Amino acid sequence: MAPRKATRTIYKPKVGEVVRDRAHKGAEGTYMGTQGGMAYLRPRGGGQEWETYPNEIEALPDGPELITVMRPSSPRCAPERIEP
């Protein structure tokens, strides 16, 4: 019988939690969400998001750190003016 490989539990962070991305040399980023099977992280100070596999995310060793994530509202447009 072949030895069993250890399986890694996928860590599921909260939106706004700072996590470590093992796939990108241990880069730390703010978790923004998961879409299409990929997790999206953003640098702590802001900037362009990057994507990674959810199984490559891990919690920070010192415990969770949360950053407020502000999402812009949907674009609004003025109602069309109806001429009499």
Residue pairs with C-beta under 8 A, 6 or more apart in sequence:
8 55
10 54
10 55
10 57
11 19
11 57
11 58
11 59
12 54
13 19
13 31
13 57
13 59
13 64
14 31
14 64
14 66
15 31
15 32
15 33
15 69
16 30
16 31
16 66
16 67
16 68
16 69
17 30
17 31
17 59
17 64
17 65
17 66
17 67
18 28
18 29
18 30
18 31
18 44
18 60
18 64
18 65
18 66
18 67
19 28
19 29
19 30
19 31
19 41
19 57
19 58
19 59
19 60
20 26
20 27
20 28
20 57
20 58
20 59
20 60
21 27
21 28
21 29
21 41
21 50
21 52
21 56
21 57
22 56
22 57
22 58
23 52
23 53
23 56
24 50
24 52
24 56
27 41
28 44
28 60
29 41
29 42
29 43
29 44
29 50
30 41
30 42
30 43
30 44
30 67
30 69
31 39
31 40
31 41
31 57
32 40
32 41
32 42
32 49
32 69
33 39
33 40
34 40
34 54
37 54
38 51
38 52
38 53
38 54
39 51
39 52
39 53
39 54
39 56
39 57
40 49
40 50
40 51
41 49
41 50
41 51
41 52
41 57
42 48
42 49
42 50
44 67
